[in-house]
């Protein structure tokens, strides 16, 4: 976990208890837990938005590919209805 060993974690907790007091540690732990959950929710929401946008881009790409194929191989017509006269 973050490159911290068990001994180092115990020293950090002891210092926190000395500085903050035993009554404040649970409050701080709850606050940190809530913050971590909120970050996790934000990450999941962002991931969903990115995946949604990726799907939208795939649809747009397929439509552009279809249009490009139609432009490259136009249908042969008799020329009668290609252009309408504006007069």
N, C-alpha and C positions, 0 to 999 in steps of 0.2 A: 504494500500500500504506500505509494508515493516514495518508495525507497527508504522508509523508516522502519527500523527493526523494533522488536519487542522491548528491549531495554530502553531505547530512545523514547518510545511511546510512553513508558512508565514514568520516565523523568519529566516529560512534558506534562503528563497528567498531575504529577506531584506539584510541579511549579504552578499549574493552573489552580489547584486546590489551595495552595498557600496564598496566591495573589487574589483570587476571586472569592474564596471561601466555599465551603461545601454546599451552602444553600443556593449559590448562583450557578453551579455547574449544571444541574438538570435544566434550568431555564435556558442557559446558553446552548445546551445540547438540543433542546426542542427547537430553538430558533434556527440553529444550523441545519437540523433535519428538515424543517419547513422550507428553508432556502434551497436545500439540495433537491427536494421534491419539485419545487417551483422551476428550478433550472431543468430538471428532467422533463417536466411537462412542456416547457418552452422548446427544448431540443426536439421532442417528439412532434410538436406542432410544426416546427420549422422543417423537419424531415418530411412530414406529410405534404407540406406546401411544395417542397422541392420535387417530390415524387409526382405530385399532381401536375406541376408545370412541365415535368419531363414527358408525361403522357400527352399533354397538350401539344408539345413540340413535335412528338411523333406523328400525331394526327395532321398537323400543319405540313410536316415534311412529306407525308404520303400524298396529301393533296397537291403540293407543289410538284412532286415527282410525276403524278398523274397528268397534271397540266403540261409539264415539260414534254412528256411523251406525246401528248396530243399535238403540241406545237411542232415537234420534230417530224411527225408523220401525219400531215393534214389529210383530211378526207378529200377525195377527188370529186368535184361537182361539175355539173354541166355549165356553170357560169351564169345561168339565168337569174338565180336569186341571190347571188353573192352581194350585190350592192343595190341599194334602193336609190332611185333618183330623187333628188330633193326639189326638183322642178315640178 
